């Protein structure tokens, strides 16, 4: 009966998706910014805390907005493409989880070129330095000539201790590959943009599908 009314299918679909999208966007924005406000003091108390941690990055800032709109758009598209509810729900769930994992594991570490920090293994515990609040992608122990020794972190109060315990020669260092903590919001904007673009594509496909339904 909807198709017999004085409104185009495209306008009907856009209004429905716009109302739903606006409501979930407001909810996700309040939730994401509220989580950022709650988590920020933890990083001030403990410099080892990082907002790049997988779970906390996904729960904070603007990223929940992108995730939510993508989930809604994927569900709406699946509902128009598949004739039954349960298969559409299964496709939505599998697609959402799959895309989220792919972006988090493959895309997020490459949004910007990582930086490198080297710290000598000798001299006892070292400070966080540039690593404070950052996202450490790799930790390696290397000899002075850059030869890889092992993954992880080594600290030796004296040079003799390193030679005896780890077989390290003078000049050995800890090699860190990381994303600085001040890139958090840049990464949030990038990831939100990725999911908004996917949501827009799905909405476009949904409207095309609705216009072709007999």
C-alpha positions in Angstrom: 0.0 0.0 0.0 3.0 2.3 0.6 3.9 2.3 -3.1 0.4 3.6 -4.0 0.7 6.7 -1.9 1.9 10.1 -3.2 5.6 9.6 -2.1 8.4 8.1 -4.0 10.1 4.9 -2.8 13.4 6.7 -2.5 12.0 9.4 -0.3 10.2 6.9 1.9 13.4 4.9 2.4 15.5 7.9 3.1 13.1 9.3 5.7 12.8 5.9 7.5 16.6 5.4 7.5 17.2 9.1 8.4 14.9 8.9 11.5 16.5 5.6 12.7 20.0 6.8 11.9 19.5 10.1 13.7 18.3 8.3 16.9 21.1 5.8 17.0 23.7 8.5 16.2 22.6 10.6 19.1 22.7 7.6 21.5 26.1 6.4 20.2 27.6 9.9 20.5 26.5 10.4 24.1 27.8 6.9 24.9 31.2 7.3 23.2 32.0 10.8 24.7 30.8 9.6 28.1 33.2 6.7 28.0 36.0 9.0 26.9 35.3 11.3 29.9 35.2 8.3 32.3 38.4 6.7 31.0 40.6 9.8 30.7 41.5 10.0 34.5 42.8 6.4 34.3 45.5 7.4 31.9 46.5 10.3 34.2 46.9 8.0 37.2 48.8 5.2 35.4 51.0 6.2 32.4 51.0 2.6 31.2 47.3 2.9 30.4 46.5 3.6 26.7 43.3 4.4 25.1 44.4 2.4 22.0 43.7 -0.8 23.9 41.4 -2.8 21.6 38.3 -2.9 23.8 38.6 0.7 25.1 39.3 2.2 21.7 36.1 0.7 20.3 34.1 2.0 23.2 35.3 5.6 23.3 35.1 8.8 21.3 33.5 8.9 17.8 34.1 5.3 16.8 30.8 4.0 18.3 28.9 6.4 16.0 30.5 4.8 12.9 30.0 1.3 14.2 26.4 1.9 15.1 25.4 3.5 11.8 27.2 0.7 9.9 25.4 -1.9 11.9 22.0 -0.3 11.2 22.8 0.2 7.5 23.9 -3.4 7.2 20.8 -4.7 8.9 18.5 -2.6 6.7 20.3 -3.7 3.5 20.2 -7.4 4.6 16.4 -7.0 5.3 15.8 -5.7 1.8 18.0 -8.2 0.1 16.8 -11.4 1.9 13.2 -12.5 2.1 13.4 -14.0 5.6 14.2 -12.4 9.0 16.5 -15.0 10.5 18.9 -15.2 7.5 19.0 -11.4 7.4 19.8 -11.2 11.1 22.6 -13.9 10.7 24.1 -12.0 7.7 24.0 -8.7 9.7 25.7 -10.2 12.7 28.4 -12.1 10.7 29.1 -9.1 8.5 29.3 -6.7 11.3 31.7 -8.9 13.3 33.8 -9.7 10.3 34.2 -6.1 9.1 35.0 -4.9 12.6 37.7 -7.5 13.1 39.2 -6.9 9.7 39.4 -3.1 10.3 40.8 -3.5 13.8 43.4 -6.1 13.0 44.4 -5.1 9.5 43.5 -1.5 8.9 43.9 0.3 12.2 47.6 -0.3 12.7 48.2 1.2 9.3 46.2 4.4 9.4 49.5 6.3 9.9 53.1 5.2 9.7 54.3 4.0 13.1 57.2 5.6 14.9 60.2 3.9 16.4 61.9 4.3 19.8 65.1 2.5 20.9 66.1 2.2 24.5 69.4 0.6 25.8 69.0 -2.6 27.8 71.6 -1.6 30.3 71.1 0.7 33.3 68.1 -0.8 35.0 64.4 0.1 34.6 63.8 2.8 31.9 61.0 5.4 31.7 58.1 5.3 29.3 59.3 8.3 27.4 57.6 8.6 24.0 55.8 5.3 24.7 53.6 6.7 27.4 50.0 6.4 26.4 51.0 5.0 23.0 50.0 1.9 21.2 53.1 -0.4 21.1 52.8 -2.6 18.0 56.1 -4.5 18.4 58.8 -5.0 21.0 62.1 -6.5 20.0 65.6 -6.9 21.6 68.4 -6.2 19.1 72.2 -6.3 19.1 74.1 -3.0 18.5 74.3 -3.8 14.8 70.6 -4.3 14.6 70.5 -8.0 14.6 67.3 -9.4 16.0 67.7 -11.3 19.3 64.2 -12.0 20.7 60.8 -10.5 21.1 59.9 -8.7 24.3 61.8 -6.4 26.6 65.1 -6.9 28.4 66.5 -4.7 31.3 69.9 -5.3 32.9 71.4 -3.3 35.8 74.9 -4.1 34.6 76.4 -5.0 31.2 77.8 -8.2 32.5 74.3 -9.3 33.5 73.1 -9.0 29.9 76.0 -10.9 28.6 75.5 -13.7 31.1 71.7 -14.0 31.0 70.7 -13.1 27.5 73.9 -13.2 25.4 73.7 -9.6 24.6 76.7 -7.6 23.5 77.5 -4.0 24.5 75.2 -1.5 22.8 72.2 -3.9 22.7 68.9 -2.1 22.8 65.1 -2.5 23.0 63.4 -1.7 19.7 59.8 -0.5 19.9 57.4 0.2 17.0 54.4 2.2 18.2 51.7 4.7 17.5 52.0 7.8 19.7 49.3 8.5 22.2 48.5 11.9 20.7 47.2 10.2 17.6 44.2 8.8 19.4 41.7 11.3 18.1 43.2 11.2 14.6 42.7 7.4 14.6 39.1 7.9 15.9 38.2 10.2 13.0 39.8 7.9 10.5 38.0 4.8 11.7 34.7 6.6 12.1 35.1 7.8 8.5 35.7 4.3 7.3 32.5 3.0 8.8 30.4 6.0 7.8 31.6 5.5 4.2 30.5 1.8 4.4 27.2 2.8 5.9 26.6 5.3 3.1 27.4 2.6 0.5 24.9 0.2 2.1 22.2 2.9 2.3 22.7 3.6 -1.4 22.4 -0.1 -2.2 19.3 -0.3 -0.1 17.5 2.6 -1.9 18.4 1.0 -5.2 17.0 -2.3 -4.0 13.8 -0.7 -2.7 13.2 1.2 -6.0 13.4 -2.1 -8.0 11.1 -4.1 -5.8 8.0 -5.0 -7.8 
